[in-house]
Amino acid sequence: MLFVISGILKPGVERELAALSAELSEFLAQPFRQLSLAGVLRDREGRKQGYLALIEADSFESAERHLRESPFYRQGLYERTDVWEYMVEVGSLS
């Protein structure tokens, strides 16, 4: 199943994000993760506001576990997180 994971950042966490960039790269590069795509959410002024990822997972619990293992989640940098099952209706992710 395909899941959308989003995390909206707390205000003022820019320094913490920079300090965790290597750990985030390592987390995303792990070969067993079924990451379809991921990226930064930015506001109109170009400031980072959060992150969004599409991943393949067997269940909501597995997708939620992926989120909880994220360095940004573990460091408490998110103000809000969400996990949804995503059903493609138009287009493809190939």
C-alpha positions as CSV (number, residue, x, y, z in Angstrom):
1,M,0.0,0.0,0.0
2,L,1.1,3.6,-0.6
3,F,1.1,6.1,2.3
4,V,1.6,9.8,2.6
5,I,3.6,10.9,5.6
6,S,3.7,14.6,6.4
7,G,5.4,16.6,9.2
8,I,4.8,20.3,9.8
9,L,7.8,21.9,11.5
10,K,7.7,23.8,14.8
11,P,8.7,27.5,14.3
12,G,12.4,28.3,14.9
13,V,14.0,24.8,14.4
14,E,16.3,25.7,11.5
15,R,19.5,25.1,13.5
16,E,18.3,21.7,14.6
17,L,17.4,20.8,11.1
18,A,20.9,21.7,9.9
19,A,22.5,19.7,12.7
20,L,20.5,16.6,11.7
21,S,21.1,16.8,7.9
22,A,23.7,13.9,7.8
23,E,21.4,11.7,10.1
24,L,18.4,12.4,7.8
25,S,20.4,11.5,4.7
26,E,21.5,8.2,6.3
27,F,17.9,7.5,7.4
28,L,16.5,8.1,3.9
29,A,19.3,6.0,2.2
30,Q,18.6,2.8,4.2
31,P,18.0,0.1,1.5
32,F,15.0,-1.6,3.1
33,R,12.8,1.6,3.0
34,Q,10.3,1.7,0.2
35,L,10.4,5.5,-0.4
36,S,8.6,6.5,-3.6
37,L,9.4,10.2,-3.2
38,A,10.0,12.8,-0.6
39,G,10.5,16.5,-0.4
40,V,10.4,19.8,1.5
41,L,7.2,21.8,2.0
42,R,7.9,25.6,1.6
43,D,5.8,28.6,2.2
44,R,5.4,31.5,-0.3
45,E,8.6,33.1,0.9
46,G,10.6,29.9,0.3
47,R,11.0,29.0,4.0
48,K,10.9,25.3,5.1
49,Q,7.6,24.5,6.7
50,G,7.7,20.7,6.7
51,Y,8.3,17.5,4.8
52,L,6.2,15.1,2.8
53,A,7.0,11.6,1.7
54,L,5.2,8.8,-0.2
55,I,6.2,5.3,1.0
56,E,5.2,1.7,0.3
57,A,4.2,0.0,3.5
58,D,2.2,-3.1,4.5
59,S,0.1,-1.2,7.1
60,F,-0.7,2.1,8.8
61,E,1.5,0.8,11.7
62,S,4.4,0.2,9.4
63,A,4.1,3.7,7.9
64,E,3.7,5.3,11.3
65,R,6.8,3.4,12.5
66,H,8.7,4.9,9.5
67,L,7.7,8.4,10.7
68,R,8.7,7.7,14.4
69,E,12.1,6.5,13.3
70,S,12.8,9.8,11.5
71,P,15.5,11.9,13.2
72,F,13.3,15.0,13.0
73,Y,10.4,13.2,14.7
74,R,12.7,11.7,17.4
75,Q,14.1,15.2,18.1
76,G,10.6,16.7,18.5
77,L,10.9,19.1,15.6
78,Y,7.4,18.6,14.2
79,E,4.4,20.6,15.4
80,R,2.1,18.1,13.6
81,T,2.4,14.9,11.8
82,D,-0.1,12.9,9.7
83,V,-0.1,9.5,8.0
84,W,-2.7,8.6,5.3
85,E,-3.2,5.7,3.0
86,Y,-2.9,7.1,-0.6
87,M,-4.8,5.7,-3.5
88,V,-3.6,6.9,-6.9
89,E,-6.6,7.7,-9.1
90,V,-4.9,9.6,-12.0
91,G,-1.4,9.2,-13.2
92,S,1.3,6.9,-11.9
93,L,4.5,6.9,-9.8
94,S,6.6,4.8,-12.2
